[in-house]
Amino acid sequence: MKMERGSSSSFSTLDTAQEKGLSCVPQQYVISTLHRPNLAPKEYANVAVIDVAALKNGSATRSRVVQEIRDACRRLGFFQVVNHGVGESVLDEALFVASKFFDLPTKEKVKLMSNDVHKPVRYGTSLKDGIDKVKFWRVFLKHYAHPLKDWIHMWPENPQDYREKMGIYCQEVKKLGLEVMMALIESLELDPTYLTKKIEDGMQVMAVNCYPPCPEPEIALGLPPHSDYSCLTILHQSLPGLEIMDLEDGTWKVVPHIPGALQVHVGDHFEVLSNGLYKSVVHRATLNKDRTRISITSLFSLGMDDKMETAKELVDDQHPKKYKKSSVRDFLDFLASNDIGEGKNFIDMLKVNYN
């Protein structure tokens, strides 16, 4: 017999519905009909797969890869990278220690629980526990990661190898992030040294997500449609489940799963830098009825209070400035006072003509 849907007070923060193995989705997780995922066979996104090893090679080869990145950013704001230099064992061990963290007893994980989006290390469920009108079927751990020595002591002590394994992953993906961000700036035909120091010294925030099996994946989501506030996001996932919005026809497309590849998202701050030439990709997390999906998201940005603004070289009489400048702290303040689950987007607030 199917269980009745619970009310919004059926589950405490310490006893989350998404980790209980329920036979149906409680009412507070049910999303509106308009935004429900279509779980019928879907069209896969035509995503560029770019061999970024060539970024280290001679100028002719590098120029070709930079052009591929430019084309991908203009078309979708998204691409996948292969031969990226992050070893297979590093990728596997990061997913493994993430899984071990989420397998810990609840009383252990909630030591890090907080709704304060400004905290450098926090555990939570959905988006903001006890505040969201609609909840999302995930649990997460977020922590700062650069400079690593400043933050790693605040990361979970349990599992015992979490700091070591995730720390190695963070360092390796940071190198990749810097290479790709430099190529992105070059693809905009800006001075290759533009923002170099600020990017090298900028923030790296890790969002480690767990999407447990969902009994009714057709009426819930792991994360709602959103774009990332960052300059650039690099995603590593255990299973498919990421969907992106196709800018050409406005439909949701599944990101193909390529073993060993990493997914690269253009973020809000690169949309601002490019004056809208590149769009931050709108994406969402769908759910699986039988399997847990783990994703490790690395968000790269300038420093907490460094303002990203549109490059003056990309502004003229035919292309007026379209965005206000903003910082990571501005985004966190926005997140603290808005519900992105209701469709409020940071990038919209940055548009000069936004009302």
C-alpha positions as CSV (number, residue, x, y, z in Angstrom):
1,M,0.0,0.0,0.0
2,K,1.4,3.4,-1.0
3,M,2.3,5.7,1.8
4,E,0.3,9.0,2.1
5,R,2.2,12.2,1.3
6,G,3.4,13.9,4.5
7,S,2.9,17.5,5.4
8,S,5.7,20.0,5.5
9,S,6.3,19.2,9.1
10,S,6.5,15.5,8.7
11,F,10.3,15.4,8.8
12,S,12.8,17.2,10.9
13,T,16.0,18.6,9.5
14,L,17.8,15.7,11.3
15,D,15.6,13.1,9.7
16,T,15.5,14.0,6.0
17,A,12.9,12.4,3.7
18,Q,15.5,12.0,0.9
19,E,17.6,9.7,3.1
20,K,14.8,7.6,4.5
21,G,14.1,5.3,1.6
22,L,10.4,6.3,1.4
23,S,7.9,4.8,-1.0
24,C,6.6,8.2,-2.2
25,V,7.7,11.8,-2.2
26,P,6.4,13.9,0.7
27,Q,4.3,16.9,-0.4
28,Q,7.0,19.5,0.4
29,Y,9.2,18.0,-2.3
30,V,6.6,18.0,-5.0
31,I,7.4,20.6,-7.6
32,S,4.8,22.4,-9.8
33,T,3.6,20.6,-12.9
34,L,5.1,23.3,-15.1
35,H,8.7,22.5,-13.9
36,R,8.5,18.7,-13.6
37,P,11.2,16.7,-15.5
38,N,10.1,14.6,-18.4
39,L,11.6,11.2,-17.7
40,A,10.7,9.7,-21.1
41,P,13.7,9.2,-23.4
42,K,15.2,12.6,-24.0
43,E,17.3,14.2,-26.6
44,Y,21.0,14.5,-25.6
45,A,22.6,17.9,-25.8
46,N,25.0,18.4,-28.6
47,V,27.9,19.2,-26.3
48,A,31.4,20.0,-27.5
49,V,34.0,17.6,-26.2
50,I,37.3,19.5,-26.1
51,D,40.8,18.0,-25.7
52,V,42.4,20.6,-23.4
53,A,45.8,18.9,-23.4
54,A,46.5,21.1,-26.5
55,L,46.3,24.2,-24.3
56,K,49.8,23.4,-23.2
57,N,51.1,22.8,-26.7
58,G,52.3,25.1,-29.4
59,S,50.5,28.3,-30.4
60,A,48.8,26.9,-33.5
61,T,47.3,24.0,-31.7
62,R,46.3,26.2,-28.7
63,S,44.6,28.7,-31.0
64,R,42.4,25.9,-32.4
65,V,41.4,24.8,-28.9
66,V,40.7,28.4,-27.8
67,Q,38.4,28.8,-30.9
68,E,36.6,25.5,-30.0
69,I,36.0,26.9,-26.5
70,R,34.8,30.2,-27.9
71,D,32.3,28.4,-30.2
72,A,31.0,26.2,-27.3
73,C,30.6,29.2,-25.0
74,R,28.6,31.1,-27.6
75,R,26.4,28.2,-28.4
76,L,25.6,26.6,-25.0
77,G,27.8,28.2,-22.3
78,F,28.9,24.6,-21.6
79,F,31.3,22.0,-22.8
80,Q,33.1,18.8,-21.6
81,V,36.9,18.4,-21.4
82,V,39.0,15.3,-21.9
83,N,42.8,14.8,-21.5
84,H,42.5,17.4,-18.7
85,G,45.3,16.1,-16.5
86,V,43.3,15.1,-13.5
87,G,44.1,11.4,-13.0
88,E,41.5,8.7,-12.9
89,S,42.5,7.6,-9.4
90,V,42.1,11.2,-8.2
91,L,38.6,11.4,-9.7
92,D,37.6,8.0,-8.3
93,E,38.9,8.7,-4.8
94,A,37.2,12.1,-4.6
95,L,33.8,10.4,-5.4
96,F,34.6,7.6,-2.9
97,V,35.3,9.9,0.1
98,A,32.3,12.0,-0.8
99,S,30.1,8.9,-0.7
100,K,31.7,7.9,2.6
101,F,30.9,11.3,4.1
102,F,27.2,11.0,3.1
103,D,27.1,7.5,4.5
104,L,28.0,8.7,8.0
105,P,25.3,8.7,10.7
106,T,23.2,11.8,10.7
107,K,24.5,12.9,14.1
108,E,28.0,13.1,12.7
109,K,27.0,15.1,9.6
110,V,24.9,17.7,11.4
111,K,27.9,18.9,13.4
112,L,28.5,20.9,10.2
113,M,24.9,21.9,9.6
114,S,24.1,25.6,9.0
115,N,21.7,27.8,7.0
116,D,24.3,30.6,7.0
117,V,25.3,30.8,3.4
118,H,28.4,32.9,4.4
119,K,29.9,30.1,6.4
120,P,33.1,28.6,4.8
121,V,32.1,25.0,5.7
122,R,28.5,23.8,6.0
123,Y,26.3,20.8,5.6
124,G,22.6,21.0,4.6
125,T,19.7,19.5,2.7
126,S,17.6,20.9,-0.1
127,L,18.7,24.6,-0.5
128,K,18.1,26.3,2.9
129,D,16.7,24.0,5.6
130,G,13.4,25.1,7.1
131,I,13.2,28.1,4.8
132,D,12.5,26.8,1.3
133,K,8.9,26.7,0.3
134,V,9.7,23.7,-1.9
135,K,12.4,21.3,-0.9
136,F,14.9,19.6,-3.2
137,W,16.0,16.0,-3.1
138,R,19.6,16.3,-2.1
139,V,22.0,16.6,0.8
140,F,25.2,18.6,0.4
141,L,28.5,19.7,1.9
142,K,30.0,23.0,0.8
143,H,33.5,24.2,1.7
144,Y,36.1,26.7,0.6
145,A,39.2,25.2,-1.0
146,H,41.7,27.9,-2.0
147,P,44.1,28.6,-0.5
148,L,43.9,25.0,0.7
149,K,46.0,25.6,3.7
150,D,43.6,28.2,5.0
151,W,40.5,26.0,4.9
152,I,41.3,22.3,5.0
153,H,41.5,22.2,8.8
154,M,37.8,23.1,8.8
155,W,36.7,20.3,6.5
156,P,35.2,17.1,8.0
157,E,37.5,15.0,10.1
158,N,35.4,12.0,9.3
159,P,35.9,10.0,7.0
160,Q,39.6,10.1,8.1
161,D,40.9,10.3,4.5
162,Y,38.4,13.0,3.4
163,R,40.8,15.9,3.7
164,E,43.6,14.1,2.0
165,K,41.7,12.7,-1.0
166,M,39.4,15.7,-1.5
167,G,42.3,18.0,-1.0
168,I,44.3,16.4,-3.8
169,Y,41.3,16.6,-6.1
170,C,40.8,20.3,-5.3
171,Q,44.4,21.1,-6.1
172,E,44.3,19.2,-9.4
173,V,41.0,20.7,-10.6
174,K,42.3,24.2,-9.5
175,K,45.1,23.8,-12.0
176,L,42.7,22.8,-14.7
177,G,40.3,25.7,-13.8
178,L,43.1,28.2,-14.2
179,E,44.1,26.9,-17.6
180,V,40.5,26.9,-18.9
181,M,39.8,30.4,-17.5
182,M,42.9,31.8,-19.2
183,A,41.7,30.2,-22.4
184,L,38.2,31.7,-21.9
185,I,39.7,35.2,-21.5
186,E,41.9,34.7,-24.6
187,S,38.8,33.5,-26.5
188,L,37.2,36.9,-25.8
189,E,40.3,38.5,-27.6
190,L,41.3,40.2,-24.3
191,D,44.9,40.5,-23.1
192,P,45.9,37.0,-21.9
193,T,47.1,38.6,-18.6
194,Y,43.7,40.2,-18.1
195,L,42.7,39.5,-14.4
196,T,45.4,36.8,-14.2
197,K,46.5,37.7,-10.6
198,K,42.9,38.0,-9.4
199,I,41.9,34.7,-10.9
200,E,45.0,32.9,-9.5
201,D,44.3,34.3,-6.0
202,G,40.5,34.0,-6.4
203,M,38.1,31.7,-4.6
204,Q,37.5,28.0,-5.1
205,V,34.3,26.8,-3.5
206,M,33.4,23.1,-3.5
207,A,29.8,21.9,-3.5
208,V,29.7,18.2,-2.9
209,N,26.2,16.9,-3.6
210,C,24.4,13.6,-2.9
211,Y,21.1,12.8,-4.7
212,P,19.7,9.7,-3.0
213,P,17.3,7.4,-4.9
214,C,13.9,9.0,-5.3
215,P,10.7,6.9,-5.3
216,E,9.0,9.3,-7.7
217,P,11.7,11.1,-9.8
218,E,9.0,12.5,-12.2
219,I,7.6,14.9,-9.6
220,A,10.8,16.1,-7.7
221,L,14.2,17.6,-8.5
222,G,17.6,17.4,-7.0
223,L,18.2,21.1,-7.8
224,P,16.0,23.6,-9.5
225,P,16.9,25.4,-12.8
226,H,19.7,27.9,-12.0
227,S,23.0,29.3,-13.3
228,D,26.1,29.4,-11.2
229,Y,27.3,32.8,-9.8
230,S,31.0,31.8,-10.5
231,C,33.3,32.7,-13.4
232,L,33.6,29.0,-14.2
233,T,32.3,25.7,-12.8
234,I,33.9,22.3,-13.3
235,L,31.7,19.3,-12.4
236,H,32.6,15.7,-11.8
237,Q,29.7,13.2,-11.3
238,S,29.2,9.6,-10.6
239,L,26.2,9.1,-12.8
240,P,24.2,11.1,-15.5
241,G,21.6,13.5,-14.1
242,L,22.7,16.9,-15.2
243,E,20.4,18.7,-17.7
244,I,21.1,22.0,-19.4
245,M,18.9,24.5,-21.1
246,D,19.4,24.6,-24.9
247,L,19.7,28.4,-25.7
248,E,18.4,27.9,-29.2
249,D,15.1,26.2,-28.6
250,G,14.6,26.6,-24.8
251,T,14.3,22.9,-24.1
252,W,16.0,20.7,-21.6
253,K,18.7,18.4,-22.9
254,V,20.6,15.6,-21.1
255,V,24.4,16.0,-20.8
256,P,25.9,12.8,-22.3
257,H,28.0,10.7,-19.9
258,I,31.6,10.4,-21.1
259,P,33.8,8.3,-18.7
260,G,36.6,10.5,-17.4
261,A,35.4,13.7,-18.9
262,L,34.7,16.8,-16.7
263,Q,31.8,19.2,-17.4
264,V,32.6,23.0,-17.7
265,H,29.9,25.6,-17.1
266,V,30.2,29.3,-17.9
267,G,29.1,31.2,-14.8
268,D,27.3,34.5,-14.2
269,H,30.5,36.4,-13.7
270,F,31.9,35.4,-17.1
271,E,28.6,36.5,-18.7
272,V,29.2,39.9,-17.1
273,L,32.8,40.0,-18.2
274,S,31.9,39.1,-21.8
275,N,29.0,41.7,-21.9
276,G,26.6,38.8,-22.7
277,L,28.7,37.3,-25.5
278,Y,28.8,34.2,-23.4
279,K,25.7,33.2,-21.4
280,S,25.9,31.4,-18.1
281,V,24.3,28.0,-18.6
282,V,21.0,27.3,-16.9
283,H,21.0,23.7,-15.6
284,R,19.2,21.4,-13.1
285,A,19.7,18.1,-11.4
286,T,17.2,15.3,-12.1
287,L,16.8,12.2,-10.0
288,N,17.2,8.4,-10.3
289,K,14.7,5.9,-8.8
290,D,17.3,3.2,-8.0
291,R,20.7,4.8,-7.7
292,T,22.5,7.5,-5.7
293,R,24.2,10.2,-7.7
294,I,27.2,12.1,-6.3
295,S,28.5,15.3,-7.9
296,I,31.5,17.3,-7.0
297,T,31.2,20.9,-8.2
298,S,34.2,23.3,-8.2
299,L,33.2,26.9,-8.5
300,F,35.9,29.4,-9.4
301,S,35.6,33.1,-9.0
302,L,37.5,36.2,-8.1
303,G,38.1,37.0,-4.4
304,M,35.2,37.5,-2.0
305,D,35.0,41.3,-2.4
306,D,36.6,41.6,-5.9
307,K,34.1,43.1,-8.3
308,M,33.7,41.4,-11.7
309,E,32.7,43.9,-14.3
310,T,32.4,44.0,-18.1
311,A,35.6,44.3,-20.0
312,K,35.8,47.9,-21.4
313,E,37.2,46.4,-24.7
314,L,33.8,44.7,-25.2
315,V,31.8,47.9,-24.9
316,D,31.1,50.4,-27.7
317,D,28.3,52.4,-29.2
318,Q,26.9,49.3,-30.9
319,H,27.4,47.1,-27.7
320,P,26.5,49.2,-24.7
321,K,27.3,47.9,-21.2
322,K,24.6,45.4,-20.2
323,Y,25.6,44.4,-16.7
324,K,26.4,45.9,-13.3
325,K,29.5,44.8,-11.5
326,S,29.3,42.4,-8.5
327,S,31.3,40.2,-6.2
328,V,30.9,36.8,-4.6
329,R,29.8,38.5,-1.4
330,D,27.0,40.3,-3.3
331,F,25.9,36.8,-4.5
332,L,25.9,35.4,-1.0
333,D,23.9,38.3,0.3
334,F,21.4,37.7,-2.6
335,L,21.2,34.0,-1.8
336,A,20.6,34.7,1.9
337,S,17.6,36.9,1.1
338,N,16.1,35.1,-1.9
339,D,14.6,31.7,-2.8
340,I,16.3,30.5,-6.0
341,G,13.8,27.6,-6.0
342,E,11.2,30.1,-6.9
343,G,13.1,31.2,-10.0
344,K,14.9,34.3,-8.7
345,N,18.3,34.5,-10.5
346,F,21.3,36.5,-9.5
347,I,22.3,37.2,-13.1
348,D,18.9,38.9,-13.7
349,M,19.6,41.3,-10.9
350,L,22.9,42.3,-12.6
351,K,21.3,43.3,-15.9
352,V,21.3,47.1,-16.4
353,N,17.7,47.1,-17.8
354,Y,16.3,44.7,-15.2
355,N,13.2,45.9,-13.4
